[in-house]
Each structure stands twice: as structure tokens, then as C-alpha cells.
Amino acid sequence: MTTRKDKQPPRQALSREQVIDAALELIDRHGVEALTMRRLAEVLEVYPATIYWHAGNRAQLIARVCQRVFEGIELPDADSVPWTEWILQLAHRSRERLGRHPNLAVDFTSTIQISASSLTMADRLLAVLEDAKFTGEQLVMVYNTVLGGIFGWIAAEFASEPVAGDSDWVSEYQHALREGGGADLPAIHRNFFLVANRAFMLRWSSGRSTPMESSFDFAMRTMIAGLERMRDA
């Protein structure tokens, strides 16, 4: 006699790609801290040992998730644009890609990236900077300035908002900046309506809900212009 259970199609074997996809989705919804091997196993309806088998331990899994996101950053064509535009395009494409996964943005920069995609980006950037005539110790300094400037900014922009038990903390913070800071924080008081929620350390919303794209573009262009002037000097 054939039972209902016997009629069900056999379940396909779980793949590493499925594990990484599910982990990224869990992080997108609940944050990196919510990712545990047991919770992910429950989502995939498997034993935790299966997760370890396919993706390693939690740190290794997060590294694989970061690699998956990194692979989505399309590198500009160095043969069709000048080096300054190449860096600017890389910056905006990186921000756009990580902006889709803001919960991962901070962890992305705090985890050393070692993958085929990260090595490819490193090699292309070095080649672009070499073509721009940066050499020796200066090449290293410029390389670190570019990647630190891009990914450091992204991590800061998409940082999580403060956790406060009082739901009125936003209005209280606004009041403190606008009114209470008149004597002790005169520059903030004078420029409140200009900088409020638009400047680092003076905002109450993350870039997740209040993007800082124009400031990011300005920062990247300023960095690139400075590097260009330094090279020409």
C-alpha cells in the first residue's frame, strides 16, 4: 500500500549556494547577530551539522556571505575611462551593492576579505593606480586611501541606529541639538537646520532610511581630486 508520504518527491540535496543564500536573507531581515547555525538549520529544515558541512563554522559562513556580496560589485572598464572616473565608479557601485544589504555593511568592513573577487578588485585597482603613475610607497598609501575611503564611509553611513528603550529619544535628541546646544554647542545651534540628520554624529537616522549619497559623492570626488593634485605635484 502506497502512503501519502511515499508519494512525495524526494528532497533535493542541499547545496552550499543555498546555505549562503539563506544566511544572507536571514542577515538582511534580522541582522548579523541573529545568524546562528541552529537558526539557519531551522530555516532550511536540516540538522545544524549539515550547515557546518557545507559552509564551515559561523565565522567562515559570514565570510562566504561577504564574498557573495562582494562578487556583485561590477568593476569598471579601465580601458574606457580615466583612472579618476574608474575610482569614482568603483565607489558608487560598491556603495550601491552594499546598500542592498545594510545589515552586512559594517561586518563587511570588519572582516578581512580573502576571496577571488576581492583579489581581483585589489589587482585591478593597483593596475589603475600604476597606470596613473603612482609608484613605490606612494602606491601603497594611495591604494589604502581609496579602499579605506570607500568602504569606511559605507560602513559609517549604514550603521545601525541607537537602541533606546524610550521611543521619544529622537525628539529628545532633536530638542537637545536645537535648543539645549545653544550655549555649549553654538556652531551646531547656528547650523541646526542645515546639518540636522544630514551629518555624521548629528543624525538620528541611518543611511538605510536617510541616504547620504550627495555627501558620499562629494567625499569621493574630493579624495580623488586630492590624489590627482598630489600626483601632479
Contacts in CASP RR format, 6 or more apart in sequence:
PFRMAT RR
TARGET T0000
AUTHOR 0000-0000-0000
METHOD contacts of the structure
MODEL  1
MTTRKDKQPPRQALSREQVIDAALELIDRHGVEALTMRRLAEVLEVYPAT
IYWHAGNRAQLIARVCQRVFEGIELPDADSVPWTEWILQLAHRSRERLGR
HPNLAVDFTSTIQISASSLTMADRLLAVLEDAKFTGEQLVMVYNTVLGGI
FGWIAAEFASEPVAGDSDWVSEYQHALREGGGADLPAIHRNFFLVANRAF
MLRWSSGRSTPMESSFDFAMRTMIAGLERMRDA
14 44 0 8 1.000
14 46 0 8 1.000
14 50 0 8 1.000
14 54 0 8 1.000
15 54 0 8 1.000
16 54 0 8 1.000
16 55 0 8 1.000
16 64 0 8 1.000
18 44 0 8 1.000
19 40 0 8 1.000
19 44 0 8 1.000
19 51 0 8 1.000
19 54 0 8 1.000
19 55 0 8 1.000
19 61 0 8 1.000
20 55 0 8 1.000
20 61 0 8 1.000
20 64 0 8 1.000
20 65 0 8 1.000
20 68 0 8 1.000
21 68 0 8 1.000
22 40 0 8 1.000
22 43 0 8 1.000
22 44 0 8 1.000
23 35 0 8 1.000
23 40 0 8 1.000
23 55 0 8 1.000
23 61 0 8 1.000
23 62 0 8 1.000
23 64 0 8 1.000
23 65 0 8 1.000
24 65 0 8 1.000
24 68 0 8 1.000
24 69 0 8 1.000
24 101 0 8 1.000
24 104 0 8 1.000
26 34 0 8 1.000
26 35 0 8 1.000
26 39 0 8 1.000
26 40 0 8 1.000
26 43 0 8 1.000
27 34 0 8 1.000
27 35 0 8 1.000
27 65 0 8 1.000
27 101 0 8 1.000
27 103 0 8 1.000
27 104 0 8 1.000
28 101 0 8 1.000
28 103 0 8 1.000
28 104 0 8 1.000
30 103 0 8 1.000
31 103 0 8 1.000
31 104 0 8 1.000
32 62 0 8 1.000
32 103 0 8 1.000
32 104 0 8 1.000
32 107 0 8 1.000
35 58 0 8 1.000
35 61 0 8 1.000
35 62 0 8 1.000
36 58 0 8 1.000
37 48 0 8 1.000
37 51 0 8 1.000
37 52 0 8 1.000
37 57 0 8 1.000
37 58 0 8 1.000
37 61 0 8 1.000
38 48 0 8 1.000
40 51 0 8 1.000
40 61 0 8 1.000
41 47 0 8 1.000
41 48 0 8 1.000
41 50 0 8 1.000
41 51 0 8 1.000
44 50 0 8 1.000
44 51 0 8 1.000
51 61 0 8 1.000
55 61 0 8 1.000
55 64 0 8 1.000
62 107 0 8 1.000
62 111 0 8 1.000
63 111 0 8 1.000
63 114 0 8 1.000
63 115 0 8 1.000
65 104 0 8 1.000
66 104 0 8 1.000
66 107 0 8 1.000
66 108 0 8 1.000
66 111 0 8 1.000
66 113 0 8 1.000
67 113 0 8 1.000
67 115 0 8 1.000
67 117 0 8 1.000
67 118 0 8 1.000
69 97 0 8 1.000
69 98 0 8 1.000
69 101 0 8 1.000
69 104 0 8 1.000
69 108 0 8 1.000
70 108 0 8 1.000
70 113 0 8 1.000
70 115 0 8 1.000
70 117 0 8 1.000
70 118 0 8 1.000
70 121 0 8 1.000
71 115 0 8 1.000
71 117 0 8 1.000
72 97 0 8 1.000
72 117 0 8 1.000
73 90 0 8 1.000
73 93 0 8 1.000
73 94 0 8 1.000
73 97 0 8 1.000
73 117 0 8 1.000
73 121 0 8 1.000
74 93 0 8 1.000
75 90 0 8 1.000
75 93 0 8 1.000
75 120 0 8 1.000
75 121 0 8 1.000
75 124 0 8 1.000
76 85 0 8 1.000
76 86 0 8 1.000
76 89 0 8 1.000
76 90 0 8 1.000
76 93 0 8 1.000
78 86 0 8 1.000
78 124 0 8 1.000
78 127 0 8 1.000
78 128 0 8 1.000
78 131 0 8 1.000
81 89 0 8 1.000
83 128 0 8 1.000
83 129 0 8 1.000
83 131 0 8 1.000
83 132 0 8 1.000
84 224 0 8 1.000
84 228 0 8 1.000
86 128 0 8 1.000
87 125 0 8 1.000
87 128 0 8 1.000
87 146 0 8 1.000
87 220 0 8 1.000
87 224 0 8 1.000
88 220 0 8 1.000
88 221 0 8 1.000
88 224 0 8 1.000
90 121 0 8 1.000
90 125 0 8 1.000
90 150 0 8 1.000
91 150 0 8 1.000
91 216 0 8 1.000
91 220 0 8 1.000
92 216 0 8 1.000
92 217 0 8 1.000
92 220 0 8 1.000
94 150 0 8 1.000
94 151 0 8 1.000
94 154 0 8 1.000
95 150 0 8 1.000
95 153 0 8 1.000
95 154 0 8 1.000
95 157 0 8 1.000
95 213 0 8 1.000
95 216 0 8 1.000
98 104 0 8 1.000
98 105 0 8 1.000
98 108 0 8 1.000
98 151 0 8 1.000
98 154 0 8 1.000
98 158 0 8 1.000
99 105 0 8 1.000
99 154 0 8 1.000
99 158 0 8 1.000
99 208 0 8 1.000
102 158 0 8 1.000
102 206 0 8 1.000
102 207 0 8 1.000
102 208 0 8 1.000
105 154 0 8 1.000
105 155 0 8 1.000
105 157 0 8 1.000
105 158 0 8 1.000
105 159 0 8 1.000
106 155 0 8 1.000
106 158 0 8 1.000
106 159 0 8 1.000
106 160 0 8 1.000
108 151 0 8 1.000
108 154 0 8 1.000
108 155 0 8 1.000
109 151 0 8 1.000
109 152 0 8 1.000
109 154 0 8 1.000
109 155 0 8 1.000
110 155 0 8 1.000
125 143 0 8 1.000
125 146 0 8 1.000
125 147 0 8 1.000
126 139 0 8 1.000
126 143 0 8 1.000
129 139 0 8 1.000
129 142 0 8 1.000
129 143 0 8 1.000
129 146 0 8 1.000
130 139 0 8 1.000
132 231 0 8 1.000
133 231 0 8 1.000
134 142 0 8 1.000
134 231 0 8 1.000
142 227 0 8 1.000
145 223 0 8 1.000
145 227 0 8 1.000
146 223 0 8 1.000
146 227 0 8 1.000
149 219 0 8 1.000
149 220 0 8 1.000
149 223 0 8 1.000
150 220 0 8 1.000
153 216 0 8 1.000
153 219 0 8 1.000
153 220 0 8 1.000
156 200 0 8 1.000
157 206 0 8 1.000
157 207 0 8 1.000
157 211 0 8 1.000
157 212 0 8 1.000
157 216 0 8 1.000
158 206 0 8 1.000
158 207 0 8 1.000
158 208 0 8 1.000
159 206 0 8 1.000
160 206 0 8 1.000
161 204 0 8 1.000
161 205 0 8 1.000
161 206 0 8 1.000
162 169 0 8 1.000
162 204 0 8 1.000
166 172 0 8 1.000
169 204 0 8 1.000
170 204 0 8 1.000
173 204 0 8 1.000
174 196 0 8 1.000
174 204 0 8 1.000
177 185 0 8 1.000
177 188 0 8 1.000
177 189 0 8 1.000
177 192 0 8 1.000
177 196 0 8 1.000
177 202 0 8 1.000
178 189 0 8 1.000
178 192 0 8 1.000
178 196 0 8 1.000
180 189 0 8 1.000
181 188 0 8 1.000
181 189 0 8 1.000
182 188 0 8 1.000
182 189 0 8 1.000
188 195 0 8 1.000
188 202 0 8 1.000
195 202 0 8 1.000
196 202 0 8 1.000
196 203 0 8 1.000
197 203 0 8 1.000
197 204 0 8 1.000
197 205 0 8 1.000
197 210 0 8 1.000
198 210 0 8 1.000
198 212 0 8 1.000
198 215 0 8 1.000
199 215 0 8 1.000
203 210 0 8 1.000
END
